[in-house]
Amino acid sequence: MGDWSVIARYLKKEASAEDEDRFALLVEYCPDLKDEVEEMDRMLNVPVSEIAENFDAAAAFENLTARFKRENLI
C-alpha cells in the first residue's frame, strides 16, 4: 500500500522529498512507471465538459445491465 500512497501523493503534487526518492526508486525498478503515472495524471485532469461530450449514457446503461445479467444480479 505504501507505493500506491507515494504515487497518489506524486499525482496530487503533494510528494515529500522522501516520497520523491521512493518514486525515483520505483521508476528505476519499473522504467515504464513514470510514463504510466503521467498518463494517469492526464486522464484524471480531463475537463468534465470534455468527458460529457463523449459519454453515451444509453450505451453505458446497456453495458451495466448486461453485466448485471451475466453476474446474475438481476
PQR file of N, CA, C, O and H, with PARSE charges and radii, in Angstrom:
ATOM      1  N   MET A   1       0.825  -1.197   0.000 -0.4000 1.5000
ATOM      2  CA  MET A   1       0.000   0.000   0.000 -0.0000 2.0000
ATOM      3  C   MET A   1       0.866   1.256   0.000  0.5500 1.7000
ATOM      4  O   MET A   1       0.447   2.295  -0.510 -0.5500 1.4000
ATOM      5  N   GLY A   2       2.044   1.172   0.555 -0.4000 1.5000
ATOM      6  CA  GLY A   2       2.915   2.331   0.637 -0.0000 2.0000
ATOM      7  C   GLY A   2       3.283   2.904  -0.720  0.5500 1.7000
ATOM      8  O   GLY A   2       3.328   4.122  -0.890 -0.5500 1.4000
ATOM      9  H   GLY A   2       2.385   0.327   0.970  0.4000 1.0000
ATOM     10  N   ASP A   3       3.550   2.019  -1.704 -0.4000 1.5000
ATOM     11  CA  ASP A   3       3.905   2.503  -3.030 -0.0000 2.0000
ATOM     12  C   ASP A   3       2.745   3.262  -3.664  0.5500 1.7000
ATOM     13  O   ASP A   3       2.955   4.290  -4.307 -0.5500 1.4000
ATOM     14  H   ASP A   3       3.513   1.030  -1.566  0.4000 1.0000
ATOM     15  N   TRP A   4       1.527   2.766  -3.489 -0.4000 1.5000
ATOM     16  CA  TRP A   4       0.361   3.448  -4.053 -0.0000 2.0000
ATOM     17  C   TRP A   4       0.160   4.805  -3.390  0.5500 1.7000
ATOM     18  O   TRP A   4      -0.263   5.759  -4.044 -0.5500 1.4000
ATOM     19  H   TRP A   4       1.356   1.931  -2.967  0.4000 1.0000
ATOM     20  N   SER A   5       0.457   4.897  -2.112 -0.4000 1.5000
ATOM     21  CA  SER A   5       0.343   6.178  -1.410 -0.0000 2.0000
ATOM     22  C   SER A   5       1.352   7.183  -1.957  0.5500 1.7000
ATOM     23  O   SER A   5       1.038   8.363  -2.114 -0.5500 1.4000
ATOM     24  H   SER A   5       0.801   4.122  -1.581  0.4000 1.0000
ATOM     25  N   VAL A   6       2.560   6.713  -2.245 -0.4000 1.5000
ATOM     26  CA  VAL A   6       3.580   7.582  -2.819 -0.0000 2.0000
ATOM     27  C   VAL A   6       3.131   8.063  -4.200  0.5500 1.7000
ATOM     28  O   VAL A   6       3.254   9.244  -4.525 -0.5500 1.4000
ATOM     29  H   VAL A   6       2.814   5.754  -2.118  0.4000 1.0000
ATOM     30  N   ILE A   7       2.613   7.143  -5.003 -0.4000 1.5000
ATOM     31  CA  ILE A   7       2.139   7.502  -6.343 -0.0000 2.0000
ATOM     32  C   ILE A   7       0.991   8.502  -6.248  0.5500 1.7000
ATOM     33  O   ILE A   7       0.937   9.463  -7.016 -0.5500 1.4000
ATOM     34  H   ILE A   7       2.513   6.183  -4.739  0.4000 1.0000
ATOM     35  N   ALA A   8       0.082   8.280  -5.314 -0.4000 1.5000
ATOM     36  CA  ALA A   8      -1.051   9.209  -5.141 -0.0000 2.0000
ATOM     37  C   ALA A   8      -0.560  10.603  -4.757  0.5500 1.7000
ATOM     38  O   ALA A   8      -1.038  11.600  -5.298 -0.5500 1.4000
ATOM     39  H   ALA A   8       0.126   7.500  -4.690  0.4000 1.0000
ATOM     40  N   ARG A   9       0.376  10.675  -3.840 -0.4000 1.5000
ATOM     41  CA  ARG A   9       0.915  11.978  -3.449 -0.0000 2.0000
ATOM     42  C   ARG A   9       1.664  12.627  -4.601  0.5500 1.7000
ATOM     43  O   ARG A   9       1.617  13.845  -4.772 -0.5500 1.4000
ATOM     44  H   ARG A   9       0.764   9.865  -3.400  0.4000 1.0000
ATOM     45  N   TYR A  10       2.357  11.810  -5.393 -0.4000 1.5000
ATOM     46  CA  TYR A  10       3.055  12.326  -6.570 -0.0000 2.0000
ATOM     47  C   TYR A  10       2.047  12.930  -7.547  0.5500 1.7000
ATOM     48  O   TYR A  10       2.264  14.024  -8.068 -0.5500 1.4000
ATOM     49  H   TYR A  10       2.395  10.820  -5.254  0.4000 1.0000
ATOM     50  N   LEU A  11       0.949  12.219  -7.796 -0.4000 1.5000
ATOM     51  CA  LEU A  11      -0.078  12.718  -8.713 -0.0000 2.0000
ATOM     52  C   LEU A  11      -0.741  13.992  -8.208  0.5500 1.7000
ATOM     53  O   LEU A  11      -1.091  14.871  -8.996 -0.5500 1.4000
ATOM     54  H   LEU A  11       0.773  11.331  -7.373  0.4000 1.0000
ATOM     55  N   LYS A  12      -0.913  14.091  -6.886 -0.4000 1.5000
ATOM     56  CA  LYS A  12      -1.556  15.273  -6.305 -0.0000 2.0000
ATOM     57  C   LYS A  12      -0.574  16.417  -6.091  0.5500 1.7000
ATOM     58  O   LYS A  12      -0.937  17.470  -5.566 -0.5500 1.4000
ATOM     59  H   LYS A  12      -0.629  13.378  -6.246  0.4000 1.0000
ATOM     60  N   LYS A  13       0.677  16.200  -6.504 -0.4000 1.5000
ATOM     61  CA  LYS A  13       1.736  17.200  -6.317 -0.0000 2.0000
ATOM     62  C   LYS A  13       1.959  17.506  -4.842  0.5500 1.7000
ATOM     63  O   LYS A  13       2.257  18.641  -4.469 -0.5500 1.4000
ATOM     64  H   LYS A  13       0.971  15.344  -6.930  0.4000 1.0000
ATOM     65  N   GLU A  14       1.807  16.466  -3.997 -0.4000 1.5000
ATOM     66  CA  GLU A  14       1.987  16.604  -2.550 -0.0000 2.0000
ATOM     67  C   GLU A  14       3.126  15.730  -2.033  0.5500 1.7000
ATOM     68  O   GLU A  14       3.229  15.491  -0.830 -0.5500 1.4000
ATOM     69  H   GLU A  14       1.565  15.545  -4.300  0.4000 1.0000
ATOM     70  N   ALA A  15       3.976  15.254  -2.934 -0.4000 1.5000
ATOM     71  CA  ALA A  15       5.047  14.342  -2.541 -0.0000 2.0000
ATOM     72  C   ALA A  15       6.132  15.077  -1.759  0.5500 1.7000
ATOM     73  O   ALA A  15       6.577  16.161  -2.138 -0.5500 1.4000
ATOM     74  H   ALA A  15       3.892  15.448  -3.911  0.4000 1.0000
ATOM     75  N   SER A  16       6.535  14.460  -0.673 -0.4000 1.5000
ATOM     76  CA  SER A  16       7.653  14.996   0.116 -0.0000 2.0000
ATOM     77  C   SER A  16       8.961  14.611  -0.581  0.5500 1.7000
ATOM     78  O   SER A  16       8.951  13.883  -1.574 -0.5500 1.4000
ATOM     79  H   SER A  16       6.173  13.580  -0.366  0.4000 1.0000
ATOM     80  N   ALA A  17      10.071  15.097  -0.060 -0.4000 1.5000
ATOM     81  CA  ALA A  17      11.378  14.729  -0.604 -0.0000 2.0000
ATOM     82  C   ALA A  17      11.580  13.216  -0.500  0.5500 1.7000
ATOM     83  O   ALA A  17      12.124  12.588  -1.407 -0.5500 1.4000
ATOM     84  H   ALA A  17      10.079  15.688   0.746  0.4000 1.0000
ATOM     85  N   GLU A  18      11.139  12.648   0.608 -0.4000 1.5000
ATOM     86  CA  GLU A  18      11.238  11.191   0.794 -0.0000 2.0000
ATOM     87  C   GLU A  18      10.375  10.461  -0.233  0.5500 1.7000
ATOM     88  O   GLU A  18      10.792   9.447  -0.792 -0.5500 1.4000
ATOM     89  H   GLU A  18      10.697  13.158   1.346  0.4000 1.0000
ATOM     90  N   ASP A  19       9.170  10.981  -0.480 -0.4000 1.5000
ATOM     91  CA  ASP A  19       8.290  10.386  -1.495 -0.0000 2.0000
ATOM     92  C   ASP A  19       8.936  10.455  -2.877  0.5500 1.7000
ATOM     93  O   ASP A  19       8.880   9.496  -3.647 -0.5500 1.4000
ATOM     94  H   ASP A  19       8.831  11.805  -0.026  0.4000 1.0000
ATOM     95  N   GLU A  20       9.551  11.599  -3.185 -0.4000 1.5000
ATOM     96  CA  GLU A  20      10.222  11.765  -4.481 -0.0000 2.0000
ATOM     97  C   GLU A  20      11.333  10.734  -4.638  0.5500 1.7000
ATOM     98  O   GLU A  20      11.506  10.158  -5.712 -0.5500 1.4000
ATOM     99  H   GLU A  20       9.597  12.378  -2.560  0.4000 1.0000
ATOM    100  N   ASP A  21      12.088  10.502  -3.559 -0.4000 1.5000
ATOM    101  CA  ASP A  21      13.151   9.490  -3.595 -0.0000 2.0000
ATOM    102  C   ASP A  21      12.567   8.102  -3.814  0.5500 1.7000
ATOM    103  O   ASP A  21      13.085   7.321  -4.612 -0.5500 1.4000
ATOM    104  H   ASP A  21      11.948  10.970  -2.686  0.4000 1.0000
ATOM    105  N   ARG A  22      11.480   7.796  -3.097 -0.4000 1.5000
ATOM    106  CA  ARG A  22      10.831   6.483  -3.230 -0.0000 2.0000
ATOM    107  C   ARG A  22      10.283   6.307  -4.646  0.5500 1.7000
ATOM    108  O   ARG A  22      10.402   5.233  -5.236 -0.5500 1.4000
ATOM    109  H   ARG A  22      11.059   8.430  -2.448  0.4000 1.0000
ATOM    110  N   PHE A  23       9.682   7.370  -5.186 -0.4000 1.5000
ATOM    111  CA  PHE A  23       9.144   7.298  -6.541 -0.0000 2.0000
ATOM    112  C   PHE A  23      10.277   7.049  -7.541  0.5500 1.7000
ATOM    113  O   PHE A  23      10.117   6.263  -8.476 -0.5500 1.4000
ATOM    114  H   PHE A  23       9.585   8.242  -4.706  0.4000 1.0000
ATOM    115  N   ALA A  24      11.410   7.710  -7.350 -0.4000 1.5000
ATOM    116  CA  ALA A  24      12.574   7.511  -8.231 -0.0000 2.0000
ATOM    117  C   ALA A  24      13.031   6.051  -8.193  0.5500 1.7000
ATOM    118  O   ALA A  24      13.387   5.483  -9.226 -0.5500 1.4000
ATOM    119  H   ALA A  24      11.540   8.348  -6.591  0.4000 1.0000
ATOM    120  N   LEU A  25      13.020   5.450  -7.011 -0.4000 1.5000
ATOM    121  CA  LEU A  25      13.389   4.031  -6.892 -0.0000 2.0000
ATOM    122  C   LEU A  25      12.382   3.141  -7.619  0.5500 1.7000
ATOM    123  O   LEU A  25      12.757   2.172  -8.279 -0.5500 1.4000
ATOM    124  H   LEU A  25      12.730   5.911  -6.172  0.4000 1.0000
ATOM    125  N   LEU A  26      11.114   3.479  -7.490 -0.4000 1.5000
ATOM    126  CA  LEU A  26      10.083   2.709  -8.193 -0.0000 2.0000
ATOM    127  C   LEU A  26      10.276   2.786  -9.702  0.5500 1.7000
ATOM    128  O   LEU A  26      10.120   1.791 -10.411 -0.5500 1.4000
ATOM    129  H   LEU A  26      10.810   4.267  -6.954  0.4000 1.0000
ATOM    130  N   VAL A  27      10.619   3.981 -10.187 -0.4000 1.5000
ATOM    131  CA  VAL A  27      10.849   4.169 -11.625 -0.0000 2.0000
ATOM    132  C   VAL A  27      12.088   3.395 -12.074  0.5500 1.7000
ATOM    133  O   VAL A  27      12.109   2.852 -13.179 -0.5500 1.4000
ATOM    134  H   VAL A  27      10.745   4.789  -9.612  0.4000 1.0000
ATOM    135  N   GLU A  28      13.115   3.341 -11.232 -0.4000 1.5000
ATOM    136  CA  GLU A  28      14.303   2.538 -11.563 -0.0000 2.0000
ATOM    137  C   GLU A  28      13.926   1.067 -11.711  0.5500 1.7000
ATOM    138  O   GLU A  28      14.400   0.374 -12.611 -0.5500 1.4000
ATOM    139  H   GLU A  28      13.098   3.782 -10.334  0.4000 1.0000
ATOM    140  N   TYR A  29      13.062   0.609 -10.809 -0.4000 1.5000
ATOM    141  CA  TYR A  29      12.629  -0.793 -10.824 -0.0000 2.0000
ATOM    142  C   TYR A  29      11.696  -1.072 -12.009  0.5500 1.7000
ATOM    143  O   TYR A  29      11.747  -2.145 -12.610 -0.5500 1.4000
ATOM    144  H   TYR A  29      12.676   1.172 -10.078  0.4000 1.0000
ATOM    145  N   CYS A  30      10.857  -0.109 -12.331 -0.4000 1.5000
ATOM    146  CA  CYS A  30       9.878  -0.257 -13.412 -0.0000 2.0000
ATOM    147  C   CYS A  30       9.920   1.007 -14.269  0.5500 1.7000
ATOM    148  O   CYS A  30       9.162   1.942 -14.013 -0.5500 1.4000
ATOM    149  H   CYS A  30      10.815   0.763 -11.842  0.4000 1.0000
ATOM    150  N   PRO A  31      10.793   1.054 -15.284 -0.5600 1.5000
ATOM    151  CA  PRO A  31      11.000   2.267 -16.062  0.2800 2.0000
ATOM    152  C   PRO A  31       9.743   2.843 -16.725  0.5500 1.7000
ATOM    153  O   PRO A  31       9.663   4.053 -16.936 -0.5500 1.4000
ATOM    154  N   ASP A  32       8.776   2.007 -17.051 -0.4000 1.5000
ATOM    155  CA  ASP A  32       7.548   2.500 -17.686 -0.0000 2.0000
ATOM    156  C   ASP A  32       6.624   3.203 -16.699  0.5500 1.7000
ATOM    157  O   ASP A  32       5.660   3.853 -17.102 -0.5500 1.4000
ATOM    158  H   ASP A  32       8.841   1.024 -16.879  0.4000 1.0000
ATOM    159  N   LEU A  33       6.913   3.077 -15.420 -0.4000 1.5000
ATOM    160  CA  LEU A  33       6.013   3.628 -14.402 -0.0000 2.0000
ATOM    161  C   LEU A  33       5.801   5.127 -14.559  0.5500 1.7000
ATOM    162  O   LEU A  33       4.672   5.606 -14.463 -0.5500 1.4000
ATOM    163  H   LEU A  33       7.696   2.549 -15.092  0.4000 1.0000
ATOM    164  N   LYS A  34       6.866   5.863 -14.798 -0.4000 1.5000
ATOM    165  CA  LYS A  34       6.728   7.323 -14.890 -0.0000 2.0000
ATOM    166  C   LYS A  34       5.790   7.715 -16.022  0.5500 1.7000
ATOM    167  O   LYS A  34       4.934   8.581 -15.839 -0.5500 1.4000
ATOM    168  H   LYS A  34       7.784   5.473 -14.876  0.4000 1.0000
ATOM    169  N   ASP A  35       5.936   7.093 -17.189 -0.4000 1.5000
ATOM    170  CA  ASP A  35       5.038   7.392 -18.310 -0.0000 2.0000
ATOM    171  C   ASP A  35       3.600   7.014 -17.978  0.5500 1.7000
ATOM    172  O   ASP A  35       2.669   7.748 -18.311 -0.5500 1.4000
ATOM    173  H   ASP A  35       6.631   6.390 -17.337  0.4000 1.0000
ATOM    174  N   GLU A  36       3.415   5.867 -17.319 -0.4000 1.5000
ATOM    175  CA  GLU A  36       2.082   5.425 -16.954 -0.0000 2.0000
ATOM    176  C   GLU A  36       1.442   6.370 -15.941  0.5500 1.7000
ATOM    177  O   GLU A  36       0.258   6.690 -16.048 -0.5500 1.4000
ATOM    178  H   GLU A  36       4.171   5.271 -17.048  0.4000 1.0000
ATOM    179  N   VAL A  37       2.218   6.813 -14.963 -0.4000 1.5000
ATOM    180  CA  VAL A  37       1.696   7.743 -13.955 -0.0000 2.0000
ATOM    181  C   VAL A  37       1.358   9.080 -14.604  0.5500 1.7000
ATOM    182  O   VAL A  37       0.344   9.690 -14.264 -0.5500 1.4000
ATOM    183  H   VAL A  37       3.180   6.553 -14.876  0.4000 1.0000
ATOM    184  N   GLU A  38       2.189   9.543 -15.530 -0.4000 1.5000
ATOM    185  CA  GLU A  38       1.902  10.796 -16.222 -0.0000 2.0000
ATOM    186  C   GLU A  38       0.648  10.671 -17.078  0.5500 1.7000
ATOM    187  O   GLU A  38      -0.123  11.625 -17.189 -0.5500 1.4000
ATOM    188  H   GLU A  38       3.013   9.048 -15.806  0.4000 1.0000
ATOM    189  N   GLU A  39       0.435   9.503 -17.686 -0.4000 1.5000
ATOM    190  CA  GLU A  39      -0.796   9.273 -18.452 -0.0000 2.0000
ATOM    191  C   GLU A  39      -2.004   9.285 -17.518  0.5500 1.7000
ATOM    192  O   GLU A  39      -3.044   9.850 -17.858 -0.5500 1.4000
ATOM    193  H   GLU A  39       1.061   8.728 -17.596  0.4000 1.0000
ATOM    194  N   MET A  40      -1.874   8.665 -16.341 -0.4000 1.5000
ATOM    195  CA  MET A  40      -2.958   8.709 -15.359 -0.0000 2.0000
ATOM    196  C   MET A  40      -3.253  10.144 -14.963  0.5500 1.7000
ATOM    197  O   MET A  40      -4.414  10.528 -14.823 -0.5500 1.4000
ATOM    198  H   MET A  40      -1.030   8.207 -16.065  0.4000 1.0000
ATOM    199  N   ASP A  41      -2.213  10.934 -14.783 -0.4000 1.5000
ATOM    200  CA  ASP A  41      -2.381  12.340 -14.421 -0.0000 2.0000
ATOM    201  C   ASP A  41      -3.169  13.074 -15.496  0.5500 1.7000
ATOM    202  O   ASP A  41      -4.082  13.839 -15.189 -0.5500 1.4000
ATOM    203  H   ASP A  41      -1.270  10.622 -14.897  0.4000 1.0000
ATOM    204  N   ARG A  42      -2.814  12.839 -16.760 -0.4000 1.5000
ATOM    205  CA  ARG A  42      -3.550  13.480 -17.859 -0.0000 2.0000
ATOM    206  C   ARG A  42      -5.015  13.038 -17.862  0.5500 1.7000
ATOM    207  O   ARG A  42      -5.917  13.853 -18.058 -0.5500 1.4000
ATOM    208  H   ARG A  42      -2.072  12.217 -17.010  0.4000 1.0000
ATOM    209  N   MET A  43      -5.242  11.745 -17.643 -0.4000 1.5000
ATOM    210  CA  MET A  43      -6.610  11.219 -17.658 -0.0000 2.0000
ATOM    211  C   MET A  43      -7.434  11.778 -16.494  0.5500 1.7000
ATOM    212  O   MET A  43      -8.611  12.098 -16.661 -0.5500 1.4000
ATOM    213  H   MET A  43      -4.510  11.082 -17.484  0.4000 1.0000
ATOM    214  N   LEU A  44      -6.825  11.893 -15.338 -0.4000 1.5000
ATOM    215  CA  LEU A  44      -7.532  12.380 -14.155 -0.0000 2.0000
ATOM    216  C   LEU A  44      -7.822  13.872 -14.231  0.5500 1.7000
ATOM    217  O   LEU A  44      -8.697  14.367 -13.521 -0.5500 1.4000
ATOM    218  H   LEU A  44      -5.869  11.633 -15.202  0.4000 1.0000
ATOM    219  N   ASN A  45      -7.108  14.586 -15.072 -0.4000 1.5000
ATOM    220  CA  ASN A  45      -7.283  16.025 -15.159 -0.0000 2.0000
ATOM    221  C   ASN A  45      -7.984  16.477 -16.436  0.5500 1.7000
ATOM    222  O   ASN A  45      -7.859  17.631 -16.848 -0.5500 1.4000
ATOM    223  H   ASN A  45      -6.397  14.184 -15.649  0.4000 1.0000
ATOM    224  N   VAL A  46      -8.723  15.560 -17.060 -0.4000 1.5000
ATOM    225  CA  VAL A  46      -9.515  15.914 -18.233 -0.0000 2.0000
ATOM    226  C   VAL A  46     -10.706  16.739 -17.760  0.5500 1.7000
ATOM    227  O   VAL A  46     -11.388  16.349 -16.813 -0.5500 1.4000
ATOM    228  H   VAL A  46      -8.825  14.623 -16.726  0.4000 1.0000
ATOM    229  N   PRO A  47     -10.965  17.878 -18.407 -0.5600 1.5000
ATOM    230  CA  PRO A  47     -12.126  18.683 -18.007  0.2800 2.0000
ATOM    231  C   PRO A  47     -13.433  17.892 -18.127  0.5500 1.7000
ATOM    232  O   PRO A  47     -13.619  17.125 -19.072 -0.5500 1.4000
ATOM    233  N   VAL A  48     -14.320  18.084 -17.174 -0.4000 1.5000
ATOM    234  CA  VAL A  48     -15.594  17.369 -17.154 -0.0000 2.0000
ATOM    235  C   VAL A  48     -16.372  17.607 -18.442  0.5500 1.7000
ATOM    236  O   VAL A  48     -17.020  16.690 -18.948 -0.5500 1.4000
ATOM    237  H   VAL A  48     -14.169  18.707 -16.407  0.4000 1.0000
ATOM    238  N   SER A  49     -16.319  18.806 -18.973 -0.4000 1.5000
ATOM    239  CA  SER A  49     -17.041  19.099 -20.213 -0.0000 2.0000
ATOM    240  C   SER A  49     -16.573  18.206 -21.357  0.5500 1.7000
ATOM    241  O   SER A  49     -17.374  17.807 -22.203 -0.5500 1.4000
ATOM    242  H   SER A  49     -15.793  19.551 -18.562  0.4000 1.0000
ATOM    243  N   GLU A  50     -15.285  17.894 -21.385 -0.4000 1.5000
ATOM    244  CA  GLU A  50     -14.745  17.023 -22.417 -0.0000 2.0000
ATOM    245  C   GLU A  50     -15.243  15.591 -22.238  0.5500 1.7000
ATOM    246  O   GLU A  50     -15.532  14.905 -23.219 -0.5500 1.4000
ATOM    247  H   GLU A  50     -14.635  18.218 -20.698  0.4000 1.0000
ATOM    248  N   ILE A  51     -15.342  15.146 -21.007 -0.4000 1.5000
ATOM    249  CA  ILE A  51     -15.844  13.801 -20.733 -0.0000 2.0000
ATOM    250  C   ILE A  51     -17.312  13.716 -21.123  0.5500 1.7000
ATOM    251  O   ILE A  51     -17.735  12.743 -21.748 -0.5500 1.4000
ATOM    252  H   ILE A  51     -15.107  15.703 -20.210  0.4000 1.0000
ATOM    253  N   ALA A  52     -18.090  14.728 -20.759 -0.4000 1.5000
ATOM    254  CA  ALA A  52     -19.527  14.734 -21.032 -0.0000 2.0000
ATOM    255  C   ALA A  52     -19.812  14.658 -22.525  0.5500 1.7000
ATOM    256  O   ALA A  52     -20.785  14.028 -22.938 -0.5500 1.4000
ATOM    257  H   ALA A  52     -17.746  15.518 -20.252  0.4000 1.0000
ATOM    258  N   GLU A  53     -18.973  15.294 -23.339 -0.4000 1.5000
ATOM    259  CA  GLU A  53     -19.172  15.271 -24.788 -0.0000 2.0000
ATOM    260  C   GLU A  53     -19.089  13.855 -25.342  0.5500 1.7000
ATOM    261  O   GLU A  53     -19.785  13.526 -26.303 -0.5500 1.4000
ATOM    262  H   GLU A  53     -18.183  15.806 -23.004  0.4000 1.0000
ATOM    263  N   ASN A  54     -18.255  13.020 -24.755 -0.4000 1.5000
ATOM    264  CA  ASN A  54     -18.006  11.676 -25.277 -0.0000 2.0000
ATOM    265  C   ASN A  54     -18.752  10.578 -24.524  0.5500 1.7000
ATOM    266  O   ASN A  54     -18.561   9.397 -24.814 -0.5500 1.4000
ATOM    267  H   ASN A  54     -17.690  13.287 -23.975  0.4000 1.0000
ATOM    268  N   PHE A  55     -19.591  10.945 -23.574 -0.4000 1.5000
ATOM    269  CA  PHE A  55     -20.270   9.952 -22.755 -0.0000 2.0000
ATOM    270  C   PHE A  55     -21.606   9.577 -23.371  0.5500 1.7000
ATOM    271  O   PHE A  55     -22.433  10.446 -23.645 -0.5500 1.4000
ATOM    272  H   PHE A  55     -19.746  11.904 -23.339  0.4000 1.0000
ATOM    273  N   ASP A  56     -21.817   8.294 -23.589 -0.4000 1.5000
ATOM    274  CA  ASP A  56     -23.065   7.778 -24.140 -0.0000 2.0000
ATOM    275  C   ASP A  56     -23.805   7.071 -23.013  0.5500 1.7000
ATOM    276  O   ASP A  56     -23.533   5.909 -22.712 -0.5500 1.4000
ATOM    277  H   ASP A  56     -21.144   7.588 -23.366  0.4000 1.0000
ATOM    278  N   ALA A  57     -24.738   7.778 -22.398 -0.4000 1.5000
ATOM    279  CA  ALA A  57     -25.454   7.249 -21.235 -0.0000 2.0000
ATOM    280  C   ALA A  57     -26.230   5.983 -21.580  0.5500 1.7000
ATOM    281  O   ALA A  57     -26.257   5.042 -20.787 -0.5500 1.4000
ATOM    282  H   ALA A  57     -24.959   8.722 -22.643  0.4000 1.0000
ATOM    283  N   ALA A  58     -26.859   5.948 -22.747 -0.4000 1.5000
ATOM    284  CA  ALA A  58     -27.649   4.773 -23.137 -0.0000 2.0000
ATOM    285  C   ALA A  58     -26.751   3.547 -23.274  0.5500 1.7000
ATOM    286  O   ALA A  58     -27.106   2.467 -22.803 -0.5500 1.4000
ATOM    287  H   ALA A  58     -26.837   6.712 -23.391  0.4000 1.0000
ATOM    288  N   ALA A  59     -25.601   3.702 -23.906 -0.4000 1.5000
ATOM    289  CA  ALA A  59     -24.679   2.573 -24.066 -0.0000 2.0000
ATOM    290  C   ALA A  59     -24.129   2.133 -22.714  0.5500 1.7000
ATOM    291  O   ALA A  59     -23.991   0.937 -22.461 -0.5500 1.4000
ATOM    292  H   ALA A  59     -25.312   4.580 -24.288  0.4000 1.0000
ATOM    293  N   ALA A  60     -23.818   3.086 -21.852 -0.4000 1.5000
ATOM    294  CA  ALA A  60     -23.317   2.752 -20.517 -0.0000 2.0000
ATOM    295  C   ALA A  60     -24.356   1.971 -19.734  0.5500 1.7000
ATOM    296  O   ALA A  60     -24.022   1.000 -19.055 -0.5500 1.4000
ATOM    297  H   ALA A  60     -23.930   4.058 -22.058  0.4000 1.0000
ATOM    298  N   PHE A  61     -25.612   2.386 -19.820 -0.4000 1.5000
ATOM    299  CA  PHE A  61     -26.682   1.690 -19.117 -0.0000 2.0000
ATOM    300  C   PHE A  61     -26.850   0.274 -19.663  0.5500 1.7000
ATOM    301  O   PHE A  61     -27.029  -0.673 -18.898 -0.5500 1.4000
ATOM    302  H   PHE A  61     -25.883   3.175 -20.371  0.4000 1.0000
ATOM    303  N   GLU A  62     -26.790   0.130 -20.998 -0.4000 1.5000
ATOM    304  CA  GLU A  62     -26.898  -1.203 -21.604 -0.0000 2.0000
ATOM    305  C   GLU A  62     -25.753  -2.103 -21.148  0.5500 1.7000
ATOM    306  O   GLU A  62     -25.972  -3.268 -20.817 -0.5500 1.4000
ATOM    307  H   GLU A  62     -26.644   0.899 -21.620  0.4000 1.0000
ATOM    308  N   ASN A  63     -24.547  -1.573 -21.130 -0.4000 1.5000
ATOM    309  CA  ASN A  63     -23.389  -2.357 -20.685 -0.0000 2.0000
ATOM    310  C   ASN A  63     -23.530  -2.780 -19.227  0.5500 1.7000
ATOM    311  O   ASN A  63     -23.236  -3.922 -18.875 -0.5500 1.4000
ATOM    312  H   ASN A  63     -24.369  -0.627 -21.400  0.4000 1.0000
ATOM    313  N   LEU A  64     -23.974  -1.867 -18.394 -0.4000 1.5000
ATOM    314  CA  LEU A  64     -24.152  -2.178 -16.979 -0.0000 2.0000
ATOM    315  C   LEU A  64     -25.249  -3.223 -16.779  0.5500 1.7000
ATOM    316  O   LEU A  64     -25.090  -4.146 -15.980 -0.5500 1.4000
ATOM    317  H   LEU A  64     -24.213  -0.939 -18.681  0.4000 1.0000
ATOM    318  N   THR A  65     -26.341  -3.082 -17.491 -0.4000 1.5000
ATOM    319  CA  THR A  65     -27.439  -4.053 -17.407 -0.0000 2.0000
ATOM    320  C   THR A  65     -26.967  -5.432 -17.851  0.5500 1.7000
ATOM    321  O   THR A  65     -27.274  -6.434 -17.205 -0.5500 1.4000
ATOM    322  H   THR A  65     -26.470  -2.333 -18.141  0.4000 1.0000
ATOM    323  N   ALA A  66     -26.219  -5.486 -18.958 -0.4000 1.5000
ATOM    324  CA  ALA A  66     -25.704  -6.767 -19.455 -0.0000 2.0000
ATOM    325  C   ALA A  66     -24.773  -7.407 -18.423  0.5500 1.7000
ATOM    326  O   ALA A  66     -24.819  -8.618 -18.203 -0.5500 1.4000
ATOM    327  H   ALA A  66     -25.970  -4.672 -19.483  0.4000 1.0000
ATOM    328  N   ARG A  67     -23.936  -6.594 -17.798 -0.4000 1.5000
ATOM    329  CA  ARG A  67     -23.026  -7.122 -16.771 -0.0000 2.0000
ATOM    330  C   ARG A  67     -23.810  -7.675 -15.593  0.5500 1.7000
ATOM    331  O   ARG A  67     -23.517  -8.770 -15.113 -0.5500 1.4000
ATOM    332  H   ARG A  67     -23.899  -5.611 -17.976  0.4000 1.0000
ATOM    333  N   PHE A  68     -24.796  -6.936 -15.127 -0.4000 1.5000
ATOM    334  CA  PHE A  68     -25.616  -7.408 -14.001 -0.0000 2.0000
ATOM    335  C   PHE A  68     -26.287  -8.727 -14.345  0.5500 1.7000
ATOM    336  O   PHE A  68     -26.375  -9.618 -13.501 -0.5500 1.4000
ATOM    337  H   PHE A  68     -25.034  -6.047 -15.517  0.4000 1.0000
ATOM    338  N   LYS A  69     -26.766  -8.859 -15.588 -0.4000 1.5000
ATOM    339  CA  LYS A  69     -27.407 -10.110 -16.001 -0.0000 2.0000
ATOM    340  C   LYS A  69     -26.386 -11.252 -16.029  0.5500 1.7000
ATOM    341  O   LYS A  69     -26.682 -12.352 -15.563 -0.5500 1.4000
ATOM    342  H   LYS A  69     -26.695  -8.135 -16.274  0.4000 1.0000
ATOM    343  N   ARG A  70     -25.198 -11.004 -16.567 -0.4000 1.5000
ATOM    344  CA  ARG A  70     -24.150 -12.033 -16.611 -0.0000 2.0000
ATOM    345  C   ARG A  70     -23.778 -12.511 -15.218  0.5500 1.7000
ATOM    346  O   ARG A  70     -23.482 -13.687 -15.010 -0.5500 1.4000
ATOM    347  H   ARG A  70     -24.958 -10.110 -16.946  0.4000 1.0000
ATOM    348  N   GLU A  71     -23.796 -11.584 -14.264 -0.4000 1.5000
ATOM    349  CA  GLU A  71     -23.413 -11.915 -12.906 -0.0000 2.0000
ATOM    350  C   GLU A  71     -24.610 -12.309 -12.035  0.5500 1.7000
ATOM    351  O   GLU A  71     -24.504 -12.401 -10.812 -0.5500 1.4000
ATOM    352  H   GLU A  71     -24.037 -10.628 -14.434  0.4000 1.0000
ATOM    353  N   ASN A  72     -25.744 -12.538 -12.690 -0.4000 1.5000
ATOM    354  CA  ASN A  72     -26.977 -12.957 -12.016 -0.0000 2.0000
ATOM    355  C   ASN A  72     -27.384 -12.023 -10.879  0.5500 1.7000
ATOM    356  O   ASN A  72     -27.861 -12.459  -9.831 -0.5500 1.4000
ATOM    357  H   ASN A  72     -25.830 -12.463 -13.684  0.4000 1.0000
ATOM    358  N   LEU A  73     -27.186 -10.742 -11.113 -0.4000 1.5000
ATOM    359  CA  LEU A  73     -27.588  -9.753 -10.117 -0.0000 2.0000
ATOM    360  C   LEU A  73     -28.997  -9.227 -10.371  0.5500 1.7000
ATOM    361  O   LEU A  73     -29.648  -8.672  -9.486 -0.5500 1.4000
ATOM    362  H   LEU A  73     -26.800 -10.388 -11.964  0.4000 1.0000
ATOM    363  N   ILE A  74     -29.450  -9.423 -11.621 -0.4000 1.5000
ATOM    364  CA  ILE A  74     -30.842  -9.072 -11.953 -0.0000 2.0000
ATOM    365  C   ILE A  74     -31.425 -10.161 -12.815  0.5500 1.7000
ATOM    366  O   ILE A  74     -32.586 -10.078 -13.214 -0.5500 1.4000
ATOM    367  H   ILE A  74     -28.921  -9.874 -12.340  0.4000 1.0000
TER
END
